[in-house]
Structures are given as C-alpha cells and as structure tokens.
Amino acid sequence: MPRYMVERTFPTGLHIPCNDDGASACLNVVGQNATDAVNWVQSFVSADKQKTFCIYDAPTPDAIRTAGERNGLPVGPITEVRVLDPFFYY
C-alpha cells in the first residue's frame, strides 16, 4: 500500500490532552480511518503545535481526504513518500 505524508495546519494549535480523553480521541481517529483502509502510522508536531506532518498508509490520497473530513481534521498537501534510511548503506 502506498505511504503518504500529510501536512495539516491548526491555526489555534493542536491540543490533545495526555490522559484517557486524549487516548480515546486518537483511537477514535484510528477507528474512523479504518472505514477507508487508511492507517495512521506516525505524526510529527511543530513546536508551536500549529502544523503536523503525518505519515499514513492508504490506498489513495482521496481516501486520506475522506477520512480527514470524517474526523473533522484539516488536510493540506498530500505527498507520496518512500523511506530513506541513512543506515541503509552500512
């Protein structure tokens, strides 16, 4: 399945509490994504919490957009990516 990086912008910042409510919110996103065969792999959050760079496995960019809409998440640029590991050559 293709892997994508999705850029998201949160003008007021992304605030997920580090408690059961935050865990529940993340699990809800994972469950909703499954409807479109979208798998959230990992996210990176900017220091100001206004941008995220999320790695997804998904059949198409449209599946990611649909899942984002269902979850009420903004979806910016979507780029198909591949892994480049600096230790690959050792």
MOVENTA-V378167 format. One record per pair of residues at least 24 apart in sequence whose ideal C-beta (glycine too) atoms are under 6 Angstrom apart, sorted by the first residue. I is the first residue (numbers start at 1). J is the second residue. Records with the same first field share a line. If there is no record, write none. Layout:
I->J ; J
This chain:
1->57
2->80
3->57 ; 81
4->56 ; 78 ; 80
5->53 ; 55 ; 79 ; 81
6->54 ; 56 ; 64 ; 78
7->53 ; 76 ; 77
8->52 ; 74 ; 76
9->51 ; 74 ; 76
10->50
13->49 ; 50
14->49
29->71
32->70 ; 71
33->67
36->63 ; 66 ; 67
38->63 ; 64 ; 67
